[in-house]
Every structure is written in structure tokens, then in C-alpha cells.
Amino acid sequence: MSLITNILFNAYSLIILILISLQFSNNYSKESLRNKLFKSIVNFTMIMLIVDTLGRFDGHTGTIYVLLNHFGNFTIFLLNLVVPCLWLIYVCNEIYPKKNVRVLFKFLILINVLNILFLIISQFFGLLYYIDSENIYHRGPLFFVQTSIAIVIILLAAFLIIINRKKIENRYFFSLVFFAVPPFLCLIVQYYIYGISLVLNGIVLSLLFIFIRIQNTSIYTDYLTQINNRKRLDMFLEERIKGINKSNSFSAIMIDLNNFKIINDTYGHDIGDNVLKITAEILKSCINKEDFLARYGGDEFCIILNYSDKDKLNNTVKKITDSINDYNQSNKKPYKISLSMGYEIYNKNSGMTAEAFEKIIDKLMYKNKIETKK
């Protein structure tokens, strides 16, 4: 690949990442670990695209070209394992969001430290690569070591995604698996065809896909509970009604936390936030994977169920009530979680709007709240 071609490929890739980074800075929470990891992958990839270009001055013997070639290649080999390692952490965080990834993080830091030591030793013996007197880059006899480690890390991430298929939402699964495909194919091409450098461009393609399919869903995710937000609920409900047919309807449950203001005022907002998170987790455990759960606003939640059978709807309501009672009995908290629920099956022949249907289940929920207080 010529220097000009390499610059053009990397420039286009860099522009894509800059646009993603700008969009990220303006619209996404900086506190989320998912967002921090994704932003780190984007930043390191941008740095590598720049230094990769600097390491492409093969055959240019001017002093500045020699320095750039040495600096670019050294830095690329220095950072080659960083993005695969960050991606593995990102995947583990998606699969095991409640587990601390600190141990894995330390292990991957160790791998990168060993890589740095290996790279330094290689400068004296040309193990990974060497640059001759004509300023031309050559692969070393152990070039495959670093490449193999990168492949193993990427494949490990893909393996974890596949074996934990049931823990990953359907909308995320394909995107996570797909991440490995472009860089992996480019890596194979680069390994067998000398002079081709497309791995970073493959990573950029994967990051763009991840940004569109996964990270972009953060716009529709409630930051506190990590479930769908009101905006996504309204869109989903409208789409569900538009797609309805004679043999397909759905049901919905509007849910309100009783005495939530008292919990907040008595025990503080941190406890109140935790109650909202716990409630979201309990509700999620009571529904099927294809059902839809959203935070409606404040202390209210809404569930869209993928069936129109009255008995199944009643069973889900009972399951939620029993799960809340089980939580209250097994957790000796100074407060009790209590819910009011309004629920109904959507009449597929009514032509009712999403807003009108929301008002119906909302009224039923408040009716239940009043009856509970009696």
C-alpha cells in the first residue's frame, strides 16, 4: 500500500472517529463505564491511525523520515494490544454488568507491560520488526507473537459473547459478535500480504457499527435504572400499534411506586435511587426477554407484554406482586417496596393511539392506588 493510499484510508477513518467522538461528548453520560470504555477505544484507535501513518515512510532516507518511521512503528507495536484488551473489558462489562472488572483490568495491564518489555528487547535483536539502513521496515521472526495474542483476545471476547447469548439483549448480540469480523479479516489479509495495513480501518468500521447499534441506544436508555426511557417507550408503543394485525395484539402494565416520596425524604435520595434500581431489576426478572420495560418517569414504570391473553397478563401481575413481597421479606430494610398497577389488553380494533392507551392504563393504575390506600 502506497503512502498516499495509506494516508487517505487513515484520514477517512480518522474523520469518522472524530465525528463519533464529538457526538459522544455532546450527548452521552461520562459516568457510565460502558461509555468510558467505548470512548477510550475510540481515542486509542485515533492515536494509532496517526502513528500508523507516520510509520509508512519506507524508503524515504531523509533524517526526518527516518525518525518518523522509527517513532511510528515503535508506537504502533506499543499500542497494538491496547484496543483488543479494552474491547474484552467492554464485552465483559456488557455480559456481567454487576461484576467488578478490576481483576481482568489488572491482568490485561500485565499483558501490555510484558508487551512493552518484549518490544524494547526487540529493538536490539529485531524480533518483532526492524528498519534497515534504507529506512525500510521488515517483519521480525517473532512478528506473529503479538499478532497471535491480539487474535486470541478478540476471539476470547467473541467466545464469551456466544456462550453468554442468553444474558445479552437481542438488539446487542449481533453487534457485539460483528465487532471482531472486520479487524479479524483485515488481520488475516495483512499477515499474508506484506505491505497491506487495514486492521485499524477494520476496527473503525466495527466501532461505527457499535456506535450506531449499541452506543446510540444510550439516547433511549434511562441512566439511573439502565432500562428504556420514556422517549423510547413512546416510540415503541407507536411502532407496536402500527404493526398490529388481526392475529396479533399486546398488553401493558403501568406501575407506580407507593410512598416513594416518603422513602426519599426519610432516607435520602441515594436510598431512593437504589429503590428505583431494585424495582427495575425485579420487574425485569418477571417478564420475558421479548417484552419491553421502561421507566415512564419519576417513580413510574411501564411494561409492554408480547401477548394478549388475559390469564397471562394476570399471571404476570401476580408474579410482580409476589416478587416484590419476596424481596420485602428477605431484605431487612427500614422501608417496604409497594406498587400500584394498572393493566389492560390493547383493543386491536379500536384504532386507539398510543397516548390514549397510556392514559387508560394510567387511570387504572391510579384507581388501584386509591383502592390500596383504603
VEXDREN-2710 file (C-alpha; in Angstrom, 1 decimal):
% VEXDREN-2710
k/r/px/py/pz
1/MET/0.0/0.0/0.0
2/SER/1.5/3.4/-1.0
3/LEU/2.0/6.2/1.4
4/ILE/-0.7/8.3/-0.3
5/THR/-3.2/5.5/-0.2
6/ASN/-2.4/4.8/3.5
7/ILE/-2.9/8.5/4.3
8/LEU/-6.3/8.6/2.6
9/PHE/-7.6/5.4/4.2
10/ASN/-6.4/6.6/7.7
11/ALA/-7.7/10.2/7.1
12/TYR/-11.2/9.0/6.2
13/SER/-11.1/6.6/9.3
14/LEU/-9.9/9.4/11.5
15/ILE/-12.7/11.7/10.3
16/ILE/-15.3/9.1/11.2
17/LEU/-13.9/8.7/14.7
18/ILE/-13.7/12.4/15.3
19/LEU/-17.4/12.7/14.4
20/ILE/-18.2/9.8/16.7
21/SER/-16.1/11.5/19.5
22/LEU/-17.8/14.8/19.1
23/GLN/-21.3/13.2/19.1
24/PHE/-20.2/11.3/22.2
25/SER/-19.0/14.4/24.1
26/ASN/-22.3/16.2/23.5
27/ASN/-24.9/13.5/24.1
28/TYR/-23.6/10.8/26.4
29/SER/-23.0/10.4/30.1
30/LYS/-19.4/10.4/31.1
31/GLU/-20.0/8.4/34.2
32/SER/-21.2/5.2/32.6
33/LEU/-18.4/2.5/32.4
34/ARG/-19.7/1.4/29.0
35/ASN/-19.3/4.9/27.7
36/LYS/-15.9/5.4/29.3
37/LEU/-14.6/2.1/27.7
38/PHE/-16.1/2.9/24.3
39/LYS/-14.6/6.4/24.3
40/SER/-11.2/5.0/25.3
41/ILE/-11.3/2.6/22.4
42/VAL/-12.1/5.4/20.0
43/ASN/-9.3/7.6/21.4
44/PHE/-6.7/4.9/21.2
45/THR/-7.7/4.0/17.7
46/MET/-7.4/7.7/16.6
47/ILE/-3.9/7.8/18.1
48/MET/-2.9/4.6/16.3
49/LEU/-4.2/5.8/13.0
50/ILE/-2.0/8.9/13.3
51/VAL/1.1/7.0/14.3
52/ASP/0.4/4.3/11.7
53/THR/0.6/6.9/9.0
54/LEU/3.9/8.2/10.5
55/GLY/5.3/4.6/10.2
56/ARG/4.8/4.4/6.5
57/PHE/7.7/6.4/5.2
58/ASP/9.5/3.3/3.9
59/GLY/12.4/4.1/1.6
60/HIS/12.5/7.8/2.4
61/THR/16.0/8.4/3.7
62/GLY/15.8/12.0/4.9
63/THR/16.6/12.4/8.6
64/ILE/13.0/13.4/9.5
65/TYR/11.5/10.5/7.6
66/VAL/13.8/8.0/9.4
67/LEU/12.7/9.5/12.8
68/LEU/9.0/9.4/11.8
69/ASN/9.3/5.8/10.5
70/HIS/11.0/4.6/13.7
71/PHE/8.6/6.5/16.0
72/GLY/5.5/5.4/14.1
73/ASN/6.4/1.7/14.1
74/PHE/7.5/1.7/17.7
75/THR/4.3/3.3/18.9
76/ILE/2.1/1.1/16.8
77/PHE/3.7/-2.0/18.3
78/LEU/3.5/-0.4/21.7
79/LEU/-0.3/0.1/21.4
80/ASN/-1.3/-2.9/19.3
81/LEU/-2.7/-4.9/22.3
82/VAL/-4.5/-1.9/24.0
83/VAL/-7.6/-1.9/21.8
84/PRO/-8.2/-5.7/21.9
85/CYS/-7.8/-5.5/25.7
86/LEU/-10.2/-2.6/26.1
87/TRP/-12.7/-4.5/23.8
88/LEU/-12.5/-7.6/26.1
89/ILE/-13.3/-5.4/29.1
90/TYR/-16.1/-3.7/27.2
91/VAL/-17.6/-7.2/26.4
92/CYS/-17.2/-8.4/30.0
93/ASN/-19.0/-5.3/31.3
94/GLU/-21.9/-5.9/28.9
95/ILE/-22.2/-9.6/29.9
96/TYR/-21.5/-9.2/33.7
97/PRO/-22.6/-5.6/34.4
98/LYS/-22.7/-6.2/38.2
99/LYS/-19.2/-7.7/38.5
100/ASN/-16.1/-5.7/39.0
101/VAL/-13.8/-5.9/36.0
102/ARG/-10.8/-4.7/38.1
103/VAL/-9.1/-8.1/38.2
104/LEU/-9.4/-8.5/34.5
105/PHE/-8.1/-5.0/34.0
106/LYS/-5.0/-5.7/36.1
107/PHE/-4.3/-8.9/34.1
108/LEU/-4.6/-7.1/30.8
109/ILE/-2.3/-4.3/32.1
110/LEU/0.2/-7.0/32.9
111/ILE/-0.1/-8.3/29.3
112/ASN/0.6/-4.9/28.0
113/VAL/3.6/-4.4/30.3
114/LEU/5.1/-7.6/29.1
115/ASN/4.5/-6.5/25.5
116/ILE/6.4/-3.3/26.2
117/LEU/9.3/-5.2/27.6
118/PHE/9.3/-7.5/24.6
119/LEU/9.2/-4.5/22.3
120/ILE/12.2/-2.9/24.0
121/ILE/14.2/-6.1/23.7
122/SER/13.1/-6.5/20.1
123/GLN/14.8/-3.1/19.3
124/PHE/18.2/-4.7/19.8
125/PHE/17.5/-8.1/18.2
126/GLY/14.8/-7.3/15.6
127/LEU/12.5/-9.9/17.0
128/LEU/9.2/-8.1/16.1
129/TYR/10.5/-5.9/13.3
130/TYR/13.5/-3.9/12.2
131/ILE/14.2/-1.0/9.9
132/ASP/17.2/-1.3/7.7
133/SER/19.7/1.3/6.6
134/GLU/17.5/2.3/3.7
135/ASN/14.7/3.1/6.1
136/ILE/12.6/0.2/5.0
137/TYR/10.5/-1.8/7.5
138/HIS/10.9/-5.6/7.8
139/ARG/9.0/-8.1/9.9
140/GLY/11.0/-9.9/12.5
141/PRO/11.0/-13.7/13.1
142/LEU/8.6/-13.3/16.1
143/PHE/6.2/-10.9/14.5
144/PHE/3.5/-13.5/14.8
145/VAL/3.6/-13.4/18.6
146/GLN/1.9/-10.1/19.1
147/THR/-0.5/-10.8/16.2
148/SER/-1.4/-14.1/17.8
149/ILE/-2.1/-12.5/21.2
150/ALA/-4.3/-9.9/19.6
151/ILE/-6.3/-12.6/17.8
152/VAL/-6.6/-14.7/20.9
153/ILE/-8.0/-11.7/22.9
154/ILE/-10.5/-10.8/20.2
155/LEU/-11.6/-14.4/19.8
156/LEU/-11.9/-14.8/23.6
157/ALA/-14.3/-11.8/23.6
158/ALA/-16.3/-13.3/20.8
159/PHE/-16.4/-16.7/22.6
160/LEU/-17.7/-15.0/25.8
161/ILE/-20.4/-13.3/23.8
162/ILE/-21.6/-16.5/22.2
163/ILE/-21.6/-18.7/25.3
164/ASN/-23.5/-15.9/27.2
165/ARG/-26.0/-15.5/24.5
166/LYS/-29.0/-15.6/26.9
167/LYS/-27.6/-12.8/29.1
168/ILE/-27.4/-10.3/26.1
169/GLU/-30.3/-8.5/24.7
170/ASN/-31.2/-9.4/21.1
171/ARG/-30.5/-6.0/19.8
172/TYR/-26.9/-6.1/21.2
173/PHE/-25.9/-9.6/20.4
174/PHE/-25.2/-9.4/16.6
175/SER/-23.4/-6.0/17.1
176/LEU/-21.1/-7.4/19.7
177/VAL/-20.3/-10.5/17.6
178/PHE/-19.8/-8.4/14.5
179/PHE/-17.1/-6.3/16.1
180/ALA/-14.5/-9.0/15.6
181/VAL/-15.2/-9.6/12.0
182/PRO/-13.8/-6.6/10.1
183/PRO/-10.5/-6.4/12.0
184/PHE/-10.1/-10.1/12.0
185/LEU/-10.4/-10.4/8.3
186/CYS/-8.1/-7.4/7.8
187/LEU/-5.6/-9.0/10.2
188/ILE/-5.5/-12.2/8.1
189/VAL/-5.0/-10.2/4.9
190/GLN/-2.3/-8.1/6.5
191/TYR/-0.5/-11.2/7.8
192/TYR/-0.3/-12.9/4.5
193/ILE/0.0/-9.9/2.1
194/TYR/3.1/-7.9/3.0
195/GLY/2.7/-4.1/2.9
196/ILE/-1.1/-4.1/3.4
197/SER/-2.3/-2.3/6.6
198/LEU/-6.0/-2.3/7.1
199/VAL/-6.6/-3.6/10.6
200/LEU/-7.2/-0.2/12.1
201/ASN/-9.6/0.7/9.3
202/GLY/-11.4/-2.5/10.1
203/ILE/-11.6/-1.5/13.8
204/VAL/-13.1/1.8/12.7
205/LEU/-15.8/0.1/10.8
206/SER/-16.6/-2.1/13.8
207/LEU/-16.7/1.0/16.1
208/LEU/-19.0/2.8/13.7
209/PHE/-21.3/-0.2/13.7
210/ILE/-21.2/-0.5/17.5
211/PHE/-21.9/3.2/17.9
212/ILE/-24.9/3.1/15.7
213/ARG/-26.4/-0.2/17.0
214/ILE/-25.4/-0.2/20.7
215/GLN/-23.9/3.1/22.0
216/ASN/-26.5/5.1/20.2
217/THR/-29.2/3.3/22.2
218/SER/-28.0/5.3/25.2
219/ILE/-30.2/8.1/23.9
220/TYR/-33.1/5.9/24.7
221/THR/-31.8/4.4/28.0
222/ASP/-32.7/5.7/31.4
223/TYR/-29.3/6.5/33.1
224/LEU/-30.3/5.5/36.6
225/THR/-32.0/2.2/36.0
226/GLN/-30.4/1.3/32.7
227/ILE/-33.8/0.3/31.2
228/ASN/-35.6/2.1/28.3
229/ASN/-36.7/5.7/28.9
230/ARG/-40.0/7.5/28.2
231/LYS/-38.9/8.6/24.7
232/ARG/-38.1/5.0/23.7
233/LEU/-41.4/3.8/25.3
234/ASP/-43.5/6.3/23.2
235/MET/-41.7/5.2/20.0
236/PHE/-42.0/1.5/20.8
237/LEU/-45.7/1.8/21.6
238/GLU/-46.4/3.7/18.4
239/GLU/-44.5/1.1/16.4
240/ARG/-46.3/-1.7/18.1
241/ILE/-49.7/-0.2/17.3
242/LYS/-48.8/0.5/13.7
243/GLY/-47.6/-3.2/13.3
244/ILE/-50.7/-4.7/14.8
245/ASN/-52.9/-7.1/12.8
246/LYS/-55.9/-9.2/13.3
247/SER/-54.0/-12.1/14.9
248/ASN/-51.5/-10.0/17.0
249/SER/-52.2/-7.7/19.9
250/PHE/-50.4/-6.9/23.1
251/SER/-51.0/-5.8/26.7
252/ALA/-49.4/-3.2/29.0
253/ILE/-48.9/-2.6/32.7
254/MET/-48.5/0.9/34.2
255/ILE/-46.7/0.7/37.6
256/ASP/-46.2/3.3/40.3
257/LEU/-44.1/3.1/43.5
258/ASN/-46.2/3.8/46.5
259/ASN/-44.9/6.2/49.1
260/PHE/-41.7/6.8/47.1
261/LYS/-41.6/10.5/48.2
262/ILE/-41.7/9.4/51.9
263/ILE/-38.7/7.0/51.3
264/ASN/-36.8/9.8/49.6
265/ASP/-37.5/12.4/52.3
266/THR/-36.9/10.0/55.2
267/TYR/-33.8/8.0/54.0
268/GLY/-32.3/10.3/51.4
269/HIS/-32.0/10.4/47.6
270/ASP/-29.3/7.7/47.4
271/ILE/-31.7/5.2/49.0
272/GLY/-34.5/6.4/46.8
273/ASP/-32.3/5.9/43.7
274/ASN/-31.4/2.4/44.9
275/VAL/-35.1/1.6/45.4
276/LEU/-35.7/2.6/41.7
277/LYS/-32.9/0.4/40.6
278/ILE/-34.1/-2.6/42.6
279/THR/-37.6/-2.1/41.4
280/ALA/-36.4/-2.1/37.8
281/GLU/-34.4/-5.3/38.3
282/ILE/-37.4/-7.0/39.9
283/LEU/-39.7/-6.0/37.1
284/LYS/-37.1/-7.2/34.5
285/SER/-36.9/-10.6/36.2
286/CYS/-40.7/-11.0/35.9
287/ILE/-41.1/-10.6/32.2
288/ASN/-39.8/-12.4/29.1
289/LYS/-36.8/-11.3/27.0
290/GLU/-39.0/-10.1/24.2
291/ASP/-41.2/-7.9/26.4
292/PHE/-40.5/-4.2/26.9
293/LEU/-39.7/-2.4/30.2
294/ALA/-39.3/1.3/30.5
295/ARG/-39.1/4.0/33.2
296/TYR/-42.1/6.1/32.5
297/GLY/-40.9/9.0/34.6
298/GLY/-40.1/9.7/38.3
299/ASP/-41.3/6.6/40.2
300/GLU/-43.4/5.1/37.4
301/PHE/-42.6/2.2/35.1
302/CYS/-44.4/0.7/32.1
303/ILE/-44.2/-2.8/30.7
304/ILE/-45.4/-3.8/27.2
305/LEU/-46.1/-7.6/27.1
306/ASN/-46.0/-9.6/23.9
307/TYR/-49.3/-11.4/24.4
308/SER/-53.0/-10.6/24.6
309/ASP/-54.2/-13.4/26.8
310/LYS/-56.0/-12.1/30.0
311/ASP/-54.8/-15.0/32.1
312/LYS/-51.2/-14.5/31.1
313/LEU/-51.5/-10.8/31.9
314/ASN/-52.9/-11.5/35.3
315/ASN/-50.2/-14.1/36.0
316/THR/-47.5/-11.5/35.2
317/VAL/-49.1/-9.0/37.6
318/LYS/-49.3/-11.7/40.3
319/LYS/-45.6/-12.6/39.6
320/ILE/-44.6/-9.0/40.1
321/THR/-46.6/-8.7/43.3
322/ASP/-45.1/-12.0/44.7
323/SER/-41.5/-10.9/43.7
324/ILE/-41.9/-7.6/45.5
325/ASN/-43.3/-9.4/48.6
326/ASP/-40.4/-11.9/48.5
327/TYR/-37.9/-9.0/48.3
328/ASN/-39.5/-7.2/51.3
329/GLN/-39.4/-10.4/53.4
330/SER/-35.8/-11.4/52.5
331/ASN/-34.3/-8.0/52.8
332/LYS/-34.5/-6.4/56.2
333/LYS/-34.7/-2.8/55.1
334/PRO/-36.3/0.0/57.1
335/TYR/-38.8/0.6/54.2
336/LYS/-41.0/-1.7/52.2
337/ILE/-41.4/-1.5/48.4
338/SER/-45.1/-1.3/47.4
339/LEU/-46.6/-1.0/43.9
340/SER/-49.8/0.1/42.3
341/MET/-50.6/-1.3/38.9
342/GLY/-53.0/-0.6/36.1
343/TYR/-53.1/-3.1/33.2
344/GLU/-55.1/-3.8/30.1
345/ILE/-55.0/-5.5/26.7
346/TYR/-54.9/-3.2/23.7
347/ASN/-58.0/-3.5/21.6
348/LYS/-56.7/-4.1/18.2
349/ASN/-59.9/-3.0/16.5
350/SER/-60.2/0.3/18.4
351/GLY/-57.7/2.3/16.4
352/MET/-56.6/3.8/19.7
353/THR/-53.5/6.0/19.7
354/ALA/-50.5/5.2/21.9
355/GLU/-51.2/8.3/24.0
356/ALA/-54.9/7.3/24.6
357/PHE/-53.8/3.8/25.6
358/GLU/-51.3/5.1/28.0
359/LYS/-54.0/7.3/29.6
360/ILE/-56.2/4.3/30.1
361/ILE/-53.7/2.1/31.9
362/ASP/-52.5/5.2/33.8
363/LYS/-56.1/5.8/35.1
364/LEU/-56.3/2.1/36.1
365/MET/-53.1/2.4/38.0
366/TYR/-54.3/5.4/40.0
367/LYS/-57.6/3.5/40.6
368/ASN/-55.5/0.7/42.1
369/LYS/-53.5/3.2/44.2
370/ILE/-56.7/4.6/45.7
371/GLU/-58.1/1.2/46.5
372/THR/-54.8/0.2/48.1
373/LYS/-55.0/3.1/50.5
374/LYS/-58.5/2.2/51.7
END
